Amino acid sequence: MRITRVLFWFSDVCAWLLIWVLLALAFLSPIAAPIAAKMRGEVLPVIFMVGFSACCLVAVAGLYLVTRRRVAGLVLVLITCFVAAVYGIPPVAVTIATVFAASIFGGPLGLAYMEWRSKRSNNEQRA
């Protein structure tokens, strides 16, 4: 029980930090990305910037749901990891992000579920 609280606290701290970083990325990347692309002499498609900002906002929504102990939030965060692979992020980075999200955010949820099942089975045995 105590380890679950500690893991949820750590998960919440990581989630809130990522929320703020992703919000900054979602709103600043449409401004900064074209400038950086022009400096390199490249053309950055608008759909890329819109897709990147949308992915960031989906991840923010998922992380907020994770802080509210919703499994749907973990699903949204993992979907965002897989969408990043489609956008051309290197597979190693996507794998690391997926493992990080599944362990940091899914671990406490899985542990809480196992504790709930244990308490439920103990209550059924007593009845």
PyMOL commands that set and color helices and strands:
alter all, ss='L'
color gray80, all
select helices_A, chain A and resi 2-40+46-67+71-86+91-126
alter helices_A, ss='H'
color red, helices_A
deselect
rebuild
show_as cartoon
